[in-house]
Amino acid sequence: MVKDSYLHGILAGLVIPFVGFFGFYKWKFNVFSLQEFGAMILHQKSILSAMISVSLLLNGAVLTFFFQKEKDKTAKGIFITTCIYALVAISCKWFL
């Protein structure tokens, strides 16, 4: 099992959303190449906001898992990165 530390939580919180990004791409936009998809995100900011939201759900699931396993430091690290991603999602929604 993972050692209970803030660093592990921050690293997990940073990596897990990219799994969500890729899963969202495969689920909704797999007919496009990654280059086409990247261009689409630049033109339609709502897609980026939706991707970040789905990724935050994954972070929430992992956060819950670590709290249940009583790995509080790891869970707090994930929570910190989740808050940062949430601010990015809100910024994308409002300002882009």
C-alpha positions as CSV (number, residue, x, y, z in Angstrom):
1,M,0.0,0.0,0.0
2,V,1.1,3.6,-0.6
3,K,2.9,5.3,2.2
4,D,0.8,8.1,3.9
5,S,2.5,11.4,2.8
6,Y,1.5,14.7,1.3
7,L,3.9,14.2,-1.6
8,H,2.3,11.0,-2.7
9,G,-1.1,12.7,-2.5
10,I,0.0,15.7,-4.6
11,L,1.6,13.4,-7.2
12,A,-1.5,11.2,-7.4
13,G,-3.7,14.3,-7.6
14,L,-1.6,15.6,-10.5
15,V,-1.5,12.4,-12.4
16,I,-5.0,11.1,-12.0
17,P,-6.7,14.0,-13.9
18,F,-4.5,13.1,-17.0
19,V,-6.0,9.6,-16.9
20,G,-9.4,11.4,-16.8
21,F,-8.4,13.6,-19.8
22,F,-7.4,10.6,-21.8
23,G,-10.5,8.7,-20.8
24,F,-12.7,11.6,-21.8
25,Y,-10.9,11.9,-25.1
26,K,-11.4,8.1,-25.8
27,W,-15.0,8.2,-24.7
28,K,-16.2,11.2,-26.6
29,F,-13.7,12.2,-29.3
30,N,-11.9,9.0,-30.3
31,V,-12.7,9.7,-34.0
32,F,-10.4,12.6,-34.0
33,S,-6.6,12.5,-33.8
34,L,-4.9,14.0,-30.7
35,Q,-3.8,17.0,-32.9
36,E,-7.3,17.6,-34.2
37,F,-8.6,17.2,-30.7
38,G,-6.1,19.7,-29.3
39,A,-7.2,22.2,-32.0
40,M,-10.8,21.6,-31.1
41,I,-10.1,22.4,-27.5
42,L,-8.5,25.7,-28.5
43,H,-11.6,26.7,-30.4
44,Q,-14.3,25.3,-28.1
45,K,-13.3,26.1,-24.5
46,S,-16.4,24.3,-23.1
47,I,-14.8,21.0,-24.0
48,L,-11.8,21.8,-21.9
49,S,-14.0,22.7,-19.0
50,A,-16.0,19.5,-19.4
51,M,-12.7,17.4,-19.4
52,I,-11.5,19.1,-16.3
53,S,-14.8,18.4,-14.6
54,V,-14.7,14.7,-15.4
55,S,-11.1,14.5,-14.2
56,L,-12.1,16.2,-10.9
57,L,-14.6,13.4,-10.4
58,L,-11.8,10.9,-10.7
59,N,-9.8,12.8,-8.1
60,G,-12.8,12.8,-5.9
61,A,-13.1,9.1,-6.1
62,V,-9.4,8.5,-5.3
63,L,-9.7,11.1,-2.5
64,T,-12.6,9.2,-0.9
65,F,-10.6,5.9,-1.3
66,F,-7.6,7.3,0.7
67,F,-9.8,8.8,3.4
68,Q,-11.5,5.4,3.8
69,K,-8.1,3.7,4.1
70,E,-7.2,6.3,6.8
71,K,-4.3,7.7,4.7
72,D,-5.2,11.3,5.7
73,K,-2.0,13.0,4.5
74,T,-2.2,11.4,1.1
75,A,-5.9,12.4,0.9
76,K,-5.1,16.0,1.8
77,G,-2.4,16.1,-0.9
78,I,-5.0,15.0,-3.4
79,F,-7.5,17.5,-2.0
80,I,-5.0,20.4,-2.6
81,T,-4.5,19.5,-6.2
82,T,-8.2,19.0,-6.7
83,C,-8.8,22.5,-5.5
84,I,-6.2,23.8,-7.9
85,Y,-7.8,21.9,-10.8
86,A,-11.2,23.3,-9.7
87,L,-9.9,26.8,-9.9
88,V,-8.6,26.1,-13.4
89,A,-11.9,24.7,-14.4
90,I,-13.8,27.7,-13.1
91,S,-11.3,30.0,-14.8
92,C,-11.7,28.2,-18.1
93,K,-15.4,28.5,-17.8
94,W,-15.5,32.2,-16.9
95,F,-12.5,33.7,-18.7
96,L,-11.8,31.7,-21.8
